[in-house]
Amino acid sequence: MSEPTTTANEPTATEAPASGEDLAQVTRQRDEYFDQLQRARADFVNYQKRAKAQADADRVYLVKPLALDILDALDNFDRAIESARAGGASAIAEGLLMVEKQFVAALNKHGVEPIPALGQSFDPNFHEAIMQQPDAHHPEGTVVLELARGYKLGDRVIRPSKVAVSVRPS
């Protein structure tokens, strides 16, 4: 007995011809799968962008521990400069000042900047109040003395300024 031959377009005896309803259902399913694929691709592209942005941000803030160590040395340079000036060694003070400026320039190159404090309104996000000082010449809450300079790295404070804040004299 020979088997019946069918062409690719003809349904076999075991297959029923596709109805319009079945075809619409398969088309909807195909469209849903295609939509899911497009969303997955877009999600992956967005993930890649977020991961790259996070890695870039992390790279910027890697300098923080080194900057904090250098800031301690800068504080000592400030003390040495003041001591040299007080002792009448202005040439030594000028030399120390030049070295200090080089340190500050190197830090600036990597995004570390001093926080302005003197004459500013006290801001707890940037300043740490160490003391209050009666002052009739400045409005209350104004920074009148900077005891230790603060620094920020990009938009993050790595060390707040230690300041004295004005209060009304009693």
N, C-alpha and C positions, 0 to 999 in steps of 0.2 A: 504494500500500500504506500502510495506516495503522499507526502505531507503537503498541505495546501501552502502555496506561496503567497506572501503578502508583500506589499511595498511598504516603504517607511511611513508613508502618509496614511495608510489604511489601518484601521483598528483591527487587532486580532480578535479571535472569537472570545478570548477571556477578558478583553478590555472593552469597556463600554465607551461609546463616543463621549468626549467631554462636552458637558452642557455649558451653556453660557454662564450659569450660576457658579459652576466649578471653576471655570476660567477666571471669573471675576474674583473669586476667593483666592486663587493662586496668585493673581496679579496683585491683590491687596497685600498678601503675605510677602511677596517679592518686594513691594514698595516699603513695607515695614522693615524688612531686613536691610534694605538699601539705606533707609533713614537711620537705622541703628549704626550701620557702618560709618555713615557720614558723621554722626555724633561722636562715635568713638575716635575717629580721626581728629576731629576738632578738639576733643578732650585731651588727646595725646599731645597735640601741638601746643595747647594751652599749658599742659603740664611741663613740657620742655621749656617754654618761656618762663614759667614760674621758677623752675629749678635753676635756670641760668641766672635769673635775677637774684635769687637767694644766694647762689654761689658767689656772684659779684659782690653782694652786700657783705657776705661773710669775709671775703677777701679784704675788703676795706677795713673791717674791724679787727683783723688779725694783728695789726700793729699796736693795739691797745696795751698789752702787757709791756712791750718795749717802751712805749711812750710813757707809761707810768714810772718806769725805772729812770728814764731820762729826766722826767719832771722833778724827781727828788734831787738829782744832780743840779738841775737849774736853780732850785731853791737854795742850794748851797752856794752856787755862783752868786746869787743875789746877796746872800749874807757876806760872802767874801768881798764883793764890790763895796758894800756899805762899810765893812770893817776897814778896807784899804782907804776909802775916802775919809773915814773918821780919823785914821792914823796918819793922814797927810801923804799917803802914797798914791797920788793921783795917776801916775804913769802905770802903776800896777792895776789900779782900778780900771783904767781905759783898756788895758790889755785883756782883762777878765771880761769886760763888757763886750769886746769884739768876739771873744770865744762864745759868750752867751748868745749873741746875735746869730752866730753860725748854728748853734743848737736849735734855736727858735726857727730859723729858716729851714733847717732840715725837717723839723717837725711839721712846719707849714706845708712843705712839699708833699707830705704824706697825709694831709688833711687834719692835722692837729692844730687847733687855733685857740688863743687865749679868749677867755670869756670877759667881756667888758663888765666892770663892776663899779669903779669909783664914780660917784655922781648919779648912778642909776637907781631906779626904784628897786627895793629889795624884792627878789623873785626866788622863792624857795626851790624852783626847778634848776636854778643856776648858782645860787648863793647859799652858803651855810653861815648863819648868824652866830658868831662867837661871843659877841658882846653888844651892849647898847651904849650909846654915847650921847649925853645931852648936847644938843646943838641948836642954837637959835637961828642960825643962818640957812639951814636946809629944812625942807618939809619932813615931817615924821615919816620914817620908813625908807629914807634915802641912805644909800651906802656912802659912808663918810670916810672909811678907812679900809684898805684891802690888806689883810694880814698875810694871806697866801693866795697867789693867783690861781684861778681855776682854768680848766681847759676842756674843750670838747673835741670830739672826733666825728666829723660829719655833723649829724644832727643829735648825737648822743653825748651827754656829759660824761667825761671820764674822771674828772675831779672837780667838785664845785669850788667856787671862790670862797675863802674864809674871810668874813667881813665883819665890820662894826657898823651897826645901823643907828641912825639918828633917832632920838626921842626928844620930846619937848622938855626943856629944863624945868625943874620944879621950883 
